[in-house]
Amino acid sequence: MVDPELDELRREFLAEAAEKVREIETALESASIDRVTYLAHQLKGSGGSYGFKQISSVAAELEKTAEKAGDEAKLRECAGSLRTEIEQRAKELGA
C-alpha cells in the first residue's frame, strides 16, 4: 500500500540527504573530518528511520572510516556511494 504522506517525507529526507552529501564532499576538500563524521552520523540514523537501510549502512561505513582518520580515497568512495544511493532512491520515488 502506498502512503503519499510517507513518500513525501521520504522525498524531503532524500533532498536533505543529497545536500548533506554535498557538504560532506566539501568538508573532505577542506579536510574537516569532524564535520564529515557528524554528517555521516546524521545520515546513518535518519536513513534507517525512513526505511533506507543501504543509505544508513554506507553512512555508518563513512562515519567509522572518518573516526579512524581513514584514507581519503575510502572516504571519497563512501561519499560517492552515498550520493549514488540517494539519487537512485529519489528516482524511484519520483523526487
Protein Blocks (a to p, Z undefined) as FASTA:
>chain_A
ZZfklmmmmmmmmmmmmmmmmmmmmmmmnopaklmmmmmmmmmmmmmmnopaklmmmmmm
mmmmmmnopafklmmmmmmmmmmmmmmmmmmnoZZ
